[in-house]
Amino acid sequence: MIQVDQLEVIQGDFSLREVSLHIPTGQYGVLMGRTGCGKTTVLEAICGLRKIESGRIVLADRDVTDLKPAARNVGYIPQDGVLFSTMTVRQHLAFAPKVRKLDHHVTGEWIDELADLLDIRHLLNRKPAKLSGGERQRVALGRALSFHPPVLLMDEPLSALDDETRSQMYDVIQRVRRHTGVTALHVTHNVSEAAGLADVLFAFEDGVIQERPLA
């Protein structure tokens, strides 16, 4: 689950106050709102990348409010994906488990399983320059899931894709959800993404997040 209670963030002249949302375990939440309203700030606060003034953040039934980012056990896909140009796809998928010193044999099996799940096994030896936009997003998703996080946060993950590739990614994301059981929060301003993916839909307006009924 993802639970944010009365979050307050102040950054210069910009501030968020009394921001709250709740996504039940295993559900896919989508947060919509205009550019600049604070959607990314909320994600960064949940990840621990943005200092908060007050409030509480609970992930997978664990209060992480005061924990450092690495200790929160969150998979995160920033808006630009940030793939390393010198690393192969396999190295991207192995990076987080290696940093966390996870069992090498188990990690290797999971990388192969994840590559099949994302349909990127044939890309494992390629570097980002040789990947299409959709392929890069699949790698970014795989890297975020590579250490089995219970929570996945995504900032406009499909914004750079054309309609056909975006539709294909809906299927990939749904398949990943069923397989991993991850609880997700996906930020977007795209109505079709919300309609195609959301179990729980939130709208960010005038500094307030409100849950909205699904169409």
C-alpha positions in Angstrom: 0.0 0.0 0.0 0.9 3.7 -0.5 -0.4 6.1 2.1 0.5 9.8 2.3 -1.0 11.8 5.2 -1.1 15.6 5.4 2.1 16.0 3.5 3.7 19.5 3.5 6.6 20.4 1.2 8.1 23.9 0.9 10.6 24.8 -1.9 11.2 28.5 -2.3 8.0 30.2 -3.3 6.4 26.8 -4.1 4.6 24.8 -1.5 2.3 21.8 -1.1 0.2 21.5 2.1 -2.1 18.9 3.5 -1.6 16.5 0.6 -3.0 13.0 1.3 -3.7 9.9 -0.8 -4.2 6.1 -0.2 -3.6 3.3 -2.7 -4.5 -0.2 -1.3 -1.9 -3.0 -1.6 -1.6 -4.4 -5.2 -3.6 -1.5 -6.7 -2.6 0.8 -9.5 -3.0 4.5 -8.7 -2.9 7.2 -11.3 -2.3 10.9 -10.3 -3.4 13.5 -12.9 -2.9 17.2 -12.9 -1.6 20.1 -15.0 2.1 20.7 -15.5 3.7 22.4 -12.5 1.0 21.5 -10.0 3.3 19.4 -7.9 2.8 15.8 -9.1 6.6 15.1 -9.4 7.2 16.7 -6.0 4.8 14.3 -4.4 6.6 11.3 -6.0 10.0 12.6 -4.9 8.7 13.1 -1.4 7.4 9.5 -1.3 10.8 8.3 -2.6 12.7 10.4 0.0 14.3 12.6 -2.7 12.4 15.7 -1.5 12.5 17.0 2.1 9.1 17.3 3.8 8.2 19.8 6.5 5.5 17.6 8.0 3.2 14.7 7.4 3.6 10.9 7.2 4.5 8.4 4.5 3.6 4.7 4.9 4.7 2.2 2.2 3.9 -1.5 2.4 2.6 -1.1 6.0 5.9 0.5 7.1 6.4 4.1 8.2 9.2 5.4 6.0 8.8 9.1 6.7 12.2 9.5 8.2 14.1 6.9 6.2 16.7 7.6 3.5 15.7 6.8 -0.1 17.6 3.5 -0.3 15.9 2.2 2.9 12.4 2.8 1.5 12.6 -0.1 -0.9 10.8 1.8 -3.7 11.2 1.3 -7.4 11.3 4.6 -9.2 11.1 5.7 -12.8 11.9 9.4 -13.3 10.4 11.2 -16.3 13.5 10.9 -18.5 14.2 7.2 -17.6 17.9 7.9 -17.0 19.5 4.8 -18.6 23.3 4.7 -18.4 24.7 4.9 -21.9 27.7 2.6 -21.2 25.7 -0.3 -19.7 23.9 -3.1 -21.4 20.3 -4.0 -20.7 21.4 -6.9 -18.6 23.7 -4.7 -16.6 20.8 -2.2 -16.0 18.7 -5.0 -14.6 21.5 -6.3 -12.4 22.5 -2.9 -11.1 20.1 -2.5 -8.1 20.4 -6.1 -6.9 24.2 -5.8 -7.1 24.2 -2.6 -5.1 22.0 -4.3 -2.5 24.3 -7.3 -2.4 21.4 -9.7 -3.3 22.2 -13.4 -4.0 23.9 -13.5 -7.4 22.3 -16.8 -8.5 18.8 -15.8 -7.6 19.3 -12.4 -9.2 20.4 -14.0 -12.4 17.3 -16.2 -12.5 15.1 -13.2 -11.8 16.7 -11.1 -14.5 15.9 -13.7 -17.1 12.4 -14.0 -15.8 11.9 -10.2 -15.8 13.4 -10.0 -19.3 10.8 -12.6 -20.5 8.0 -10.7 -18.7 9.0 -7.5 -20.4 9.8 -9.2 -23.7 13.3 -7.8 -23.8 15.4 -11.0 -23.5 16.6 -10.4 -27.1 17.9 -7.0 -26.0 20.0 -8.0 -23.0 23.3 -7.4 -24.7 22.4 -4.1 -26.2 23.1 -0.6 -24.9 20.5 2.2 -24.8 21.6 3.9 -28.0 20.4 0.8 -29.9 17.0 0.7 -28.3 13.7 2.3 -29.4 11.7 4.6 -27.1 9.4 1.7 -26.1 12.3 -0.6 -25.5 14.0 2.0 -23.3 10.9 2.3 -21.2 10.7 -1.5 -20.8 14.3 -1.5 -19.6 13.6 1.4 -17.2 10.6 -0.5 -15.8 12.7 -3.7 -15.5 15.4 -1.8 -13.6 12.9 -0.3 -11.2 11.5 -3.8 -10.5 14.8 -5.7 -10.4 15.1 -5.8 -6.6 11.5 -6.9 -6.0 10.2 -3.6 -4.5 6.7 -3.7 -3.1 6.1 -0.1 -4.3 6.6 1.3 -7.8 6.5 5.1 -8.6 6.5 6.4 -12.1 6.8 10.0 -13.4 5.2 10.4 -16.8 6.7 7.1 -17.9 4.9 6.9 -21.3 4.9 10.6 -22.2 7.5 10.3 -25.0 5.9 7.3 -26.7 3.6 7.3 -29.8 0.0 6.1 -29.4 0.7 2.6 -30.7 3.8 2.0 -28.5 1.9 3.5 -25.5 -0.9 1.0 -26.0 1.6 -1.8 -26.1 3.1 -0.5 -22.8 -0.4 -0.7 -21.2 -0.3 -4.5 -21.8 3.2 -4.8 -20.5 2.4 -2.9 -17.3 -0.7 -4.9 -16.7 1.3 -8.1 -17.2 3.9 -6.9 -14.8 1.3 -6.0 -12.2 -0.3 -9.4 -12.3 3.1 -11.2 -12.0 4.7 -9.1 -9.2 1.7 -7.8 -7.2 3.4 -4.4 -6.9 1.5 -1.4 -5.6 2.0 1.5 -8.1 1.6 5.3 -8.4 1.7 6.6 -11.9 1.8 10.3 -12.6 0.5 11.6 -15.9 -1.6 14.3 -17.6 -2.8 11.8 -20.2 -6.5 10.8 -19.9 -6.1 7.6 -22.0 -3.3 6.4 -19.6 -5.6 6.9 -16.6 -8.5 5.1 -18.3 -6.2 2.2 -19.5 -4.4 1.6 -16.2 -6.0 3.1 -13.1 -7.6 1.1 -10.3 -7.6 4.3 -8.2 -7.7 7.7 -9.9 -6.6 11.0 -8.2 -6.8 14.6 -9.5 -4.4 17.2 -8.3 -6.1 20.7 -8.4 -5.3 23.9 -6.6 -2.9 22.0 -4.3 -5.4 19.4 -3.2 -5.5 15.7 -4.3 -8.9 14.2 -4.6 -9.9 10.7 -5.5 -12.1 10.6 -8.6 -14.5 7.9 -9.8 -13.3 5.7 -12.7 -15.3 6.2 -15.9 
